[in-house]
């Protein structure tokens, strides 16, 4: 039977990455992410998996963001019992991400039941902490730049992608073909991590296109000056700055940026609160000496975050107290697109006060509260009620560590041998189409956007 690739997620949308590679009766799933954003997408997380999970032999992970790993426990609950392969840092971070997701899902279901705002009776979590424990037992560590024997004539190789700690592109060779999955690609330079590397080319390439229709623009003046100006103005008016930030990597980049701004005297010496157990656990992984080789060589593994008034918020009581700050401060809390977690309670209390400000630290998918704030809504629904939006809102795209269009094209151009076919994934229809058109016109590559649910034969 010929090799086939099925796009079970991450096609026509920026989330839910799942790519099923089948060859000679064998099935390997690359990434297992949850859908986020629009209601129609979120509801797909609850639909039966398109193939029996027990029929999947292996899962290969590119990195630990929830839109690439967050569906794993549901897959295990429904019968998957194979091995999950990933780099060591991805395994460490995936454990943090999945435990946190289960805890929040169970707590949110309980909260919805007790407050009666769910349509479901009773409200249920997508998966439980017990499902996560079963999932974690399946994780196996692989090394960068080594061929991993997957059995039955299959091999896979992980190459550094420079997106978050542990992130990789994965090249899979089956008995009849080869496929390269880019995963999420970092920029030419990451503020904290070593730069991405170029993997060996393949017959077919599946490339992300999050920023496939745009370029990151270097600031005309000092880096992050709009952010620095916002913090200065907010502090002068007696308000606080809330930064919803992805717990893995984005929090580290935000903390490093605040360290530099404060060290250079560009923002006042304010208390900085990190209110996300997952972000604090991830920060511990970034600071782990085992992973010092993944950081930029000019960074000290222990010193890239150096804020004299940094406070790590662990308890629920401390978190509740931050809903009404007693002095101007900066609060960093997940999730980055305000889809869940402690940040929702902070938004609920801080948004109605015009002295406060909210900084959106990167991409905001359609259908998320972060996107709604970016689009200028005057009210935002949280915990079953509408909350007035009077706080100042700023998007700082300098925080983005996704490759832009030119950087994606550079990555494709560097592949050797050049691919026979390229599919643009993990992007909106507009961004995937834009990248596909430019890859065809500038590089001569047969490129098109992937279609959700589509199965394509491979050369």
VOGU-3710 file (C-alpha; in Angstrom, 3 decimals, decimal comma):
1> xxxxxxxxxx> 0,000/0,000/0,000  1,357/3,444/-0,954  2,333/6,004/1,654  -0,428/8,418/2,629  -0,585/11,554/4,719  -3,800/12,720/6,394  -4,250/16,194/7,871  -6,268/15,639/11,041  -5,554/19,116/12,414  -3,448/22,199/11,854
11> xxxxxxxxxx> -4,887/22,606/8,337  -6,799/25,792/7,598  -6,205/26,803/11,202  -3,304/27,667/13,500  -4,089/25,056/16,164  -4,772/21,345/16,635  -1,742/20,035/14,729  -2,122/16,309/13,985  -0,610/14,629/10,919  -1,150/10,920/10,293
21> xxxxxxxxxx> 1,465/9,141/8,190  0,526/5,661/6,953  2,622/3,203/4,971  2,138/-0,535/4,429  -0,495/-0,821/7,144  1,507/1,135/9,729  0,312/4,417/11,267  2,476/7,114/12,862  0,984/10,349/14,209  3,117/13,497/14,204
31> xxxxxxxxxx> 1,892/15,838/16,962  -1,381/15,532/18,857  -2,589/19,042/19,623  -5,918/20,445/20,737  -7,942/22,881/18,670  -8,295/26,372/20,128  -10,148/29,508/19,116  -13,522/29,471/17,372  -16,280/27,353/18,934  -16,541/25,150/15,823
41> xxxxxxxxxx> -12,858/24,282/16,183  -13,000/23,687/19,945  -15,891/21,302/19,479  -13,688/19,135/17,270  -11,722/18,177/20,387  -14,804/16,292/21,572  -15,491/14,419/18,336  -14,391/10,764/17,959  -10,865/10,503/16,602  -10,976/9,830/12,821
51> xxxxxxxxxx> -9,090/6,508/13,172  -9,141/4,067/16,100  -6,459/5,361/18,507  -5,334/1,783/19,201  -4,435/1,462/15,504  -1,721/4,137/15,817  1,722/2,624/16,372  3,710/5,697/17,442  3,350/9,410/18,163  6,233/11,784/17,344
61> xxxxxxxxxx> 6,219/15,244/18,949  7,797/18,383/17,505  7,449/20,463/20,708  5,451/20,941/23,903  2,947/23,694/23,150  -0,607/22,565/23,865  -1,718/22,918/20,237  0,828/20,188/19,465  0,601/17,913/22,539  -2,645/18,766/24,336
71> xxxxxxxxxx> -4,770/16,001/22,784  -2,438/13,183/23,851  -4,308/12,242/27,065  -7,607/12,001/25,175  -5,910/9,758/22,622  -4,590/7,529/25,425  -7,959/7,464/27,181  -9,545/6,191/23,968  -7,060/3,383/23,372  -3,656/4,552/22,165
81> xxxxxxxxxx> -0,978/2,511/23,938  2,115/3,015/21,768  5,278/4,976/22,429  5,483/8,800/22,297  8,901/10,056/21,118  10,278/13,559/21,730  13,417/15,416/22,756  14,261/15,484/26,454  13,205/19,100/26,977  9,937/18,465/25,138
91> xxxxxxxxxx> 9,213/15,499/27,425  9,930/17,652/30,491  7,758/20,521/29,283  4,970/18,271/27,986  4,605/16,789/31,453  4,139/20,293/32,892  1,716/21,338/30,139  -0,453/18,220/30,355  -0,657/18,121/34,145  -1,686/21,771/34,176
101> xxxxxxxxxx> -4,248/21,271/31,399  -5,901/18,391/33,245  -5,973/20,310/36,528  -7,556/23,349/34,868  -10,026/21,248/32,852  -11,251/19,439/35,946  -11,429/22,644/37,990  -13,250/24,543/35,225  -15,787/21,728/34,907  -16,429/21,845/38,650
111> xxxxxxxxxx> -16,717/25,653/38,568  -19,149/25,541/35,643  -21,265/22,945/37,438  -21,383/24,907/40,685  -22,214/28,219/38,949  -24,600/26,750/36,385  -23,275/28,445/33,248  -22,487/25,327/31,202  -24,973/23,875/28,737  -23,771/20,373/29,620
121> xxxxxxxxxx> -25,068/18,331/32,539  -22,770/17,595/34,134  -19,883/19,609/32,644  -16,946/17,287/31,908  -13,215/17,871/31,304  -11,722/16,831/27,971  -9,440/14,512/29,960  -8,506/13,902/33,573  -5,344/13,884/35,647  -5,503/10,078/35,597
131> xxxxxxxxxx> -5,442/10,159/31,773  -2,334/12,349/31,937  -0,547/9,948/34,280  -1,147/7,091/31,825  0,122/9,319/28,993  3,350/10,290/30,738  4,336/6,636/31,096  4,465/6,399/27,290  6,997/9,218/26,751  10,459/8,250/25,464
141> xxxxxxxxxx> 13,436/10,605/24,942  15,273/10,972/21,619  18,401/12,963/20,795  18,804/15,702/18,224  20,532/14,859/14,942  20,471/11,083/15,331  18,449/8,597/13,317  15,902/6,932/15,581  14,944/3,405/14,512  11,144/3,198/14,553
151> xxxxxxxxxx> 11,091/-0,425/13,412  9,808/-2,066/10,212  12,122/0,036/8,035  11,044/3,407/9,478  13,452/5,994/10,899  13,050/9,531/12,238  15,461/12,372/12,983  14,832/15,451/15,157  16,592/18,723/14,163  16,612/21,877/16,320
161> xxxxxxxxxx> 13,805/24,258/15,265  14,610/27,220/17,562  10,972/27,895/18,524  10,830/26,871/22,201  13,110/24,744/24,362  13,212/21,234/22,878  11,436/22,197/19,652  12,412/20,248/16,543  11,606/19,547/12,951  11,144/15,818/12,341
171> xxxxxxxxxx> 12,211/13,992/9,190  10,520/10,594/8,853  11,639/7,949/6,399  9,270/5,093/5,606  10,127/2,077/3,437  8,876/3,998/0,389  9,244/7,755/0,957  10,419/10,560/3,246  8,461/13,391/4,882  9,800/16,413/6,750
181> xxxxxxxxxx> 7,550/18,086/9,331  8,788/21,564/10,180  6,964/21,852/13,492  6,870/25,489/14,600  9,977/27,255/13,319  11,806/29,962/15,213  13,221/33,138/13,743  16,816/33,419/12,553  17,620/34,596/16,085  15,713/33,745/19,271
191> xxxxxxxxxx> 16,044/36,032/22,327  16,841/33,091/24,609  17,532/29,952/22,568  20,154/28,801/20,089  19,196/29,459/16,486  17,321/26,867/14,454  19,220/24,467/12,219  18,455/23,216/8,711  17,429/19,556/8,480  18,015/17,240/5,550
201> xxxxxxxxxx> 15,417/17,640/2,813  12,689/15,108/2,031  10,347/14,071/-0,774  7,432/15,838/0,943  7,576/18,800/3,332  4,864/19,898/5,758  5,689/23,485/6,753  4,031/25,779/9,277  2,624/29,092/7,997  1,532/31,009/11,105
211> xxxxxxxxxx> 3,180/34,177/9,775  3,124/33,111/6,139  1,433/36,309/5,035  3,487/38,875/6,959  6,911/40,060/8,008  8,241/40,942/11,432  9,380/44,545/11,311  12,416/45,579/13,300  11,545/48,551/15,520  12,571/51,952/14,209
221> xxxxxxxxxx> 13,822/52,957/17,650  14,773/51,037/20,756  13,479/47,490/21,090  10,074/47,127/22,791  9,686/50,908/23,168  5,853/50,823/22,854  5,825/48,329/25,740  8,227/50,432/27,819  6,168/53,564/27,173  2,966/51,757/28,158
231> xxxxxxxxxx> 4,482/50,537/31,433  5,730/54,046/32,268  2,349/55,649/31,536  0,380/52,976/33,381  2,561/53,300/36,473  2,165/57,110/36,448  -1,620/56,818/36,463  -1,537/54,303/39,309  -2,526/51,266/37,252  -1,057/47,815/36,693
241> xxxxxxxxxx> 0,020/45,994/33,521  -1,318/42,501/32,848  0,565/40,381/30,301  -1,207/37,170/29,253  1,721/35,026/28,136  2,150/31,444/27,037  3,615/29,584/29,972  6,259/27,846/27,872  8,902/30,107/26,286  6,865/33,324/26,028
251> xxxxxxxxxx> 7,020/33,907/29,785  10,800/33,418/29,660  11,123/35,904/26,797  8,884/38,450/28,541  10,897/38,173/31,768  14,167/38,593/29,878  12,759/41,666/28,111  11,594/43,227/31,385  15,049/42,501/32,863  16,713/44,401/30,009
261> xxxxxxxxxx> 14,238/47,315/30,121  14,630/47,727/33,885  18,411/47,337/33,741  18,585/50,091/31,094  16,369/52,401/33,154  13,618/52,452/30,515  10,873/51,313/32,899  10,426/51,968/36,622  11,453/49,416/39,243  8,020/47,792/39,649
271> xxxxxxxxxx> 7,118/44,516/41,333  6,774/41,749/38,715  4,481/38,841/39,553  4,534/35,546/37,651  1,155/34,023/38,406  1,135/30,692/36,612  2,241/27,442/38,212  2,909/26,052/34,745  5,031/29,064/33,746  7,076/28,795/36,934
281> xxxxxxxxxx> 7,641/25,094/36,373  8,651/25,762/32,751  11,040/28,505/33,901  12,685/25,901/36,107  13,255/23,701/33,041  14,774/26,614/31,091  17,136/27,248/34,009  18,071/23,559/34,347  21,808/23,091/33,648  20,949/20,001/31,578
291> xxxxxxxxxx> 19,574/22,314/28,897  22,207/25,048/29,028  23,418/23,909/25,591  20,050/24,879/24,104  20,340/28,513/25,199  22,122/31,265/23,317  25,853/31,097/24,042  25,822/34,726/25,246  23,286/33,957/28,005  23,942/32,680/31,498
301> xxxxxxxxxx> 21,537/29,830/32,239  20,841/31,240/35,707  20,984/34,963/34,990  18,936/35,759/31,895  16,106/36,715/34,271  17,326/39,234/36,866  14,467/41,254/38,335  15,045/42,540/41,888  11,318/42,548/42,733  10,288/39,322/41,029
311> xxxxxxxxxx> 7,580/37,409/42,888  6,562/33,840/42,105  2,874/33,344/42,875  2,019/29,794/43,886  -1,022/29,797/46,159  -4,630/30,527/45,250  -4,752/33,167/47,989  -1,795/35,058/46,473  -3,427/34,854/43,052  -6,734/36,247/44,330
321> xxxxxxxxxx> -4,926/39,144/46,011  -3,482/40,166/42,609  -6,991/40,817/41,298  -6,814/44,102/43,246  -3,157/45,222/43,282  -2,271/47,632/46,097  0,379/49,382/43,969  1,392/49,592/40,296  2,913/46,305/39,158  3,372/43,945/36,215
331> xxxxxxxxxx> 1,473/40,654/36,281  2,424/37,827/33,896  -0,102/35,005/33,743  -1,178/32,330/31,280  -2,747/31,570/28,925  -1,247/33,681/26,163  -4,505/34,078/24,215  -6,614/34,350/27,402  -8,395/31,068/26,757  -8,165/29,822/30,349
341> xxxxxxxxxx> -6,207/29,780/33,583  -5,626/32,385/36,295  -5,322/35,223/33,791  -9,111/35,168/33,279  -9,725/36,201/36,891  -7,194/39,028/36,538  -8,841/40,229/33,329  -12,245/40,112/34,965  -11,082/42,480/37,711  -8,564/44,683/35,868
351> xxxxxxxxxx> -10,254/45,329/32,507  -13,003/47,653/33,848  -10,428/50,124/35,278  -9,019/52,581/32,704  -5,846/53,047/34,752  -4,780/49,483/33,902  -3,298/48,042/30,709  -3,167/44,668/28,977  -0,253/43,635/26,757  -0,876/40,882/24,199
361> xxxxxxxxxx> 2,499/39,219/23,790  2,199/37,637/20,372  -0,207/35,876/18,017  -3,921/35,833/18,914  -6,015/33,197/17,137  -9,517/34,007/15,903  -12,177/33,152/18,459  -9,964/33,740/21,506  -10,446/36,447/24,128  -7,013/37,792/23,223
371> xxxxxxxxxx> -8,125/38,287/19,633  -11,335/39,954/20,819  -9,302/42,434/22,887  -7,019/43,059/19,912  -10,085/43,753/17,739  -11,268/46,421/20,188  -14,309/44,864/21,889  -15,946/46,951/24,619  -17,120/43,948/26,654  -15,656/40,462/27,087
381> xxxxxxxxxx> -17,464/37,341/28,299  -15,810/35,526/31,189  -17,225/33,042/33,665  -20,692/33,446/32,222  -20,930/37,256/32,368  -19,950/40,291/30,312  -17,048/42,397/31,619  -16,484/46,005/30,510  -13,198/46,684/28,700  -11,820/50,076/29,713
391> xxxxxxxxxx> -8,147/49,190/30,215  -5,627/50,158/27,525  -4,688/47,267/25,196  -1,377/46,899/23,335  -0,099/44,104/21,121  3,690/43,690/21,170  4,588/41,435/18,243  8,285/41,843/18,982  7,721/38,962/21,393  6,828/36,578/18,568
401> xxxxxxxxxx> 9,282/33,725/18,044  7,507/32,336/14,967  9,407/32,657/11,701  7,877/35,240/9,374  7,269/34,733/5,654  10,825/35,512/4,549  12,283/33,287/7,274  9,981/30,417/6,296  11,049/30,796/2,657  14,707/30,835/3,738
411> xxxxxxxxxx> 14,169/27,542/5,566  12,493/25,957/2,533  15,182/27,251/0,166  17,948/25,717/2,303  16,514/22,174/2,162  18,596/19,677/0,223  17,401/17,795/-1,668  14,512/20,077/-2,596  11,068/18,576/-1,948  8,744/17,267/-4,626
421> xxxxxxxxxx> 5,666/18,535/-2,778  5,126/21,071/0,010  1,995/21,504/2,140  1,425/24,672/4,177  -0,145/23,964/7,565  -0,641/25,557/11,003  -1,881/28,856/9,616  -5,069/30,642/8,647  -6,278/30,026/5,075  -4,901/33,456/4,151
431> xxxxxxxxxx> -1,439/32,897/5,622  -1,133/29,351/4,257  -2,168/30,516/0,766  0,238/33,453/0,877  3,182/31,248/1,837  2,251/28,615/-0,759  2,100/31,234/-3,507  5,470/32,718/-2,622  7,135/29,310/-2,258  5,926/28,475/-5,768
441> xxxxxxxxxx> 6,769/31,821/-7,360  10,142/32,456/-5,700  11,462/28,934/-5,126  9,692/26,949/-7,829  8,276/24,512/-5,256  4,979/22,708/-5,827  3,252/24,121/-2,743  -0,357/24,369/-1,622  -2,298/24,752/1,633  -3,303/21,511/3,327
451> xxxxxxxxx> -7,036/20,802/3,724  -8,447/19,574/7,024  -9,383/15,895/6,809  -7,682/15,441/3,428  -5,617/12,327/2,666  -2,901/12,695/0,039  -0,741/9,963/-1,570  2,973/10,559/-1,181  5,645/10,205/-3,860
//
